[in-house]
Amino acid sequence: MSEELHDHDRGLSFDLPTLHRRKMIRLLAGVGLVPLVGCSSDDSDGAASSASSSSGSSSASTGGAECETIPGETAGPYPGDGSNGVNVLKESGVVRKDITSSFGSASGKAEGVPLTVTLTVVDAESGCGTPKEGAAVYLWHCDREGNYSLYSDGVTEENYLRGVQETDAKGQVTFTSIFPGCYTGRWPHIHFEVYGSLEDATGATSITATSQLAFPKDVCDTVYATDGYESSVQNMGRLSLETDMIFSDGYDQQLATTEGSVEKGYTATLTVPV
């Protein structure tokens, strides 16, 4: 694997085209040329300023009745979906709930603060009121050192922190994982792709939506004060949600409601209108 592929700055260059398209769409929408659809908050500033309670929880603001589709984002340079090299979606074992360990011939395990991620996929055209049962979600993210399995030096033979699940009657999928680290140039995040069915996901065809989930700053600060996340402290000190090239144009729909503690682990939940 070339050094360029391991450089997280390449991820930023991959992100730029999608970011510019998204800003242009919102600009046109502002003058009435392009309609926007999906579930959003009436007060995006409320999401930006949400703080944790004494029990260590933090969440995005809610309360808007209008329904908008989840903002589309780049999958970045490490998707593992066949669009940039390896395709983990077609491997036996990728459909699973616990993604902390590698599967198949790999045996590595990602260490870190426990994290449970629940995404609820809903139909935007129904006003976000109808769950998308039988859809599928492919979710992936970096480990606590900021490395991506299949791509980064030292973990190219691993496939941990990647998995697929089919949505249930509530439109939900839940993954057991670890809290991702913060690497140079990007706010802590999780990637995901939504597919119309499990068959589409494992066939790596017909992606319905590609987006990213963001974490609240207060939770990140608490997690990154623990052993193993030392590099994340410095990296995050140079960033904010407002300056991150993906989330800088709005993140109220992507800021996960995050609760828990370092000792007991965290839960992150997000509604995903498609």
C-alpha positions in Angstrom: 0.0 0.0 0.0 1.4 3.4 -0.9 2.3 6.0 1.7 -0.3 8.4 0.0 -3.1 6.0 0.9 -2.1 5.9 4.6 -1.9 9.7 4.8 -5.1 11.0 6.5 -4.6 14.3 4.5 -5.7 12.3 1.5 -9.0 11.8 3.3 -9.4 15.6 3.4 -8.8 15.9 -0.3 -11.4 13.2 -0.9 -13.9 15.1 1.3 -13.6 18.4 -0.6 -15.6 17.6 -3.7 -18.6 16.4 -1.7 -18.4 19.3 0.6 -18.5 21.8 -2.2 -21.5 20.1 -3.8 -23.4 20.1 -0.5 -22.7 23.8 0.1 -23.9 24.6 -3.5 -27.1 22.7 -3.0 -27.9 24.6 0.2 -27.0 27.9 -1.4 -29.5 27.2 -4.3 -32.1 26.0 -1.8 -31.7 29.3 0.0 -32.9 31.2 -3.1 -35.7 28.7 -3.8 -34.0 26.9 -6.7 -33.6 23.5 -5.0 -35.9 22.0 -2.5 -34.5 20.4 0.7 -36.1 17.3 2.3 -35.5 15.5 5.7 -35.7 15.6 9.7 -34.0 18.7 11.1 -34.0 20.8 14.2 -35.7 24.2 14.3 -32.6 25.5 16.1 -29.3 24.3 14.8 -27.5 26.4 17.4 -29.1 24.3 20.0 -27.3 21.2 18.7 -24.0 23.1 18.7 -24.4 24.2 22.2 -25.8 21.0 23.7 -23.8 20.0 26.9 -23.6 16.9 29.0 -25.6 16.4 32.1 -24.0 15.3 35.4 -24.3 11.7 34.3 -22.2 12.3 31.3 -24.7 12.6 28.5 -24.9 14.9 25.5 -27.3 15.2 22.6 -28.3 17.0 19.5 -31.3 19.3 19.7 -34.6 18.0 18.5 -38.0 19.5 17.9 -38.4 20.4 14.3 -41.5 18.9 12.6 -40.0 19.4 9.1 -38.4 16.2 7.6 -35.2 16.4 5.7 -33.0 13.6 4.3 -29.7 13.0 6.0 -27.0 15.2 4.5 -25.0 13.3 1.9 -21.2 13.1 2.7 -18.2 11.5 1.1 -17.3 7.9 2.1 -13.7 9.1 2.2 -10.6 7.1 1.1 -11.1 4.1 3.4 -14.6 2.7 2.7 -13.9 -0.9 2.1 -17.0 -1.1 -0.2 -15.1 -1.7 -3.4 -15.1 1.9 -4.5 -11.4 2.3 -3.4 -9.8 -1.1 -3.5 -10.8 -3.9 -1.2 -14.5 -4.9 -0.9 -15.3 -6.2 2.6 -19.0 -6.2 1.9 -18.8 -9.4 -0.1 -16.9 -11.3 2.6 -18.7 -13.9 4.7 -19.0 -12.7 8.2 -19.5 -9.0 7.5 -23.1 -9.1 8.6 -22.8 -8.8 12.4 -23.6 -6.7 15.4 -20.3 -6.7 17.3 -17.6 -5.1 15.1 -14.8 -4.8 17.7 -13.0 -7.8 16.3 -11.9 -8.8 12.8 -13.6 -11.8 11.2 -12.6 -14.5 8.7 -8.9 -15.2 8.6 -8.1 -12.1 10.6 -8.0 -12.1 14.4 -7.3 -8.6 15.6 -9.4 -6.7 18.1 -9.8 -3.0 18.4 -9.3 -1.7 22.0 -10.9 1.4 23.5 -13.8 2.8 25.5 -16.9 0.7 24.7 -19.5 2.3 22.4 -22.9 1.1 21.2 -24.2 2.8 18.1 -27.9 2.7 17.1 -29.2 4.2 13.9 -32.9 4.5 13.1 -33.6 4.6 9.4 -36.9 6.3 8.5 -38.7 7.3 5.3 -38.2 11.1 4.8 -41.2 11.3 2.4 -43.5 10.1 5.2 -42.4 13.0 7.4 -39.8 10.8 9.2 -42.7 8.8 10.7 -42.3 5.5 8.9 -39.4 3.2 9.8 -37.5 1.6 6.9 -37.8 -2.1 7.9 -35.7 -4.4 5.8 -33.1 -1.8 4.7 -29.4 -2.3 5.6 -26.6 -0.2 7.0 -22.9 -0.6 6.5 -21.0 1.2 9.3 -17.2 1.7 9.7 -14.8 4.0 11.5 -11.2 4.3 12.7 -9.7 2.7 15.8 -8.5 4.7 18.8 -5.2 5.4 17.1 -7.0 6.9 14.2 -6.2 4.0 11.8 -8.6 2.3 9.4 -8.6 -1.5 9.0 -7.8 -2.7 5.5 -5.9 0.5 4.7 -3.7 1.9 7.4 -0.1 0.7 8.2 -0.2 -2.1 10.7 -3.8 -3.0 10.2 -4.1 -3.8 6.5 -4.8 -7.4 7.3 -7.5 -6.6 9.8 -11.2 -5.8 9.0 -12.4 -4.8 12.5 -14.7 -1.8 13.1 -16.7 -2.6 9.9 -20.1 -4.4 9.7 -23.5 -4.6 8.1 -26.9 -5.1 9.6 -30.5 -5.3 8.4 -33.0 -2.8 10.0 -35.7 -4.3 12.2 -39.4 -3.4 12.4 -38.4 -0.1 14.1 -36.0 0.7 11.3 -33.1 0.2 13.7 -29.6 -1.3 13.6 -27.3 -1.5 16.6 -23.6 -2.0 16.5 -21.2 -2.8 19.4 -17.9 -1.1 18.9 -15.3 1.2 20.6 -15.2 5.0 20.6 -13.1 6.1 17.6 -10.0 8.3 17.9 -9.5 11.7 16.4 -6.9 11.8 13.7 -5.3 14.8 12.0 -7.7 17.1 10.2 -11.1 15.5 11.0 -13.6 15.8 13.8 -14.4 12.4 15.5 -16.9 10.7 13.3 -18.4 7.4 12.0 -19.1 6.6 8.4 -22.2 4.8 7.2 -24.0 3.8 4.0 -27.7 2.9 3.8 -28.9 0.3 1.3 -32.4 -0.7 0.2 -31.9 -4.3 1.4 -29.4 -6.6 3.0 -28.9 -8.2 -0.5 -27.9 -4.8 -1.9 -25.5 -4.2 0.9 -23.7 -7.5 0.7 -23.6 -7.1 -3.1 -22.2 -3.6 -2.7 -24.8 -2.2 -5.1 -27.5 0.5 -5.0 -26.4 2.8 -2.1 -29.4 4.8 -0.9 -27.4 7.3 1.2 -23.9 7.9 2.4 -23.3 10.1 5.4 -21.3 10.6 8.7 -22.2 10.7 12.4 -20.5 13.3 14.6 -19.8 13.2 18.4 -20.3 16.0 21.0 -17.1 17.7 22.1 -17.7 17.2 25.9 -17.9 13.4 25.4 -14.9 13.3 23.2 -12.8 15.3 25.8 -13.8 12.8 28.5 -13.0 9.7 26.4 -9.7 11.1 25.1 -8.4 11.7 28.6 -8.2 7.9 29.0 -5.3 5.6 28.2 -4.8 4.8 24.5 -6.3 8.0 23.1 -3.3 10.3 23.8 -2.9 11.3 20.1 -6.5 12.3 19.9 -6.1 15.1 22.5 -3.6 17.0 20.4 -5.4 16.4 17.1 -8.8 17.5 18.5 -7.2 20.6 20.0 -6.8 21.9 16.5 -10.4 21.3 15.4 -14.0 22.2 16.0 -17.3 21.1 14.5 -17.6 24.6 13.0 -14.2 24.3 11.2 -14.3 20.6 10.2 -14.6 20.4 6.4 -17.5 18.0 6.6 -19.6 19.4 9.4 -18.8 23.1 9.1 -21.9 23.7 6.9 -24.3 22.2 9.5 -24.3 19.2 11.7 -27.6 19.3 13.6 -28.9 16.2 11.8 -25.6 14.3 12.3 -24.7 15.1 15.9 -25.4 11.8 17.8 -27.2 11.8 21.1 -24.4 10.4 23.2 -24.8 9.1 26.8 -22.8 7.1 29.3 -19.5 7.0 31.0 -15.9 5.8 30.4 -16.5 3.1 33.1 -19.8 1.7 31.7 -19.3 2.7 28.0 -21.3 5.1 25.8 -24.4 4.8 23.6 -24.7 7.0 20.5 -28.1 7.2 18.7 -29.1 9.0 15.5 -32.2 9.1 13.3 -31.3 8.7 9.6 -34.1 9.9 7.2 -33.6 8.6 3.6 
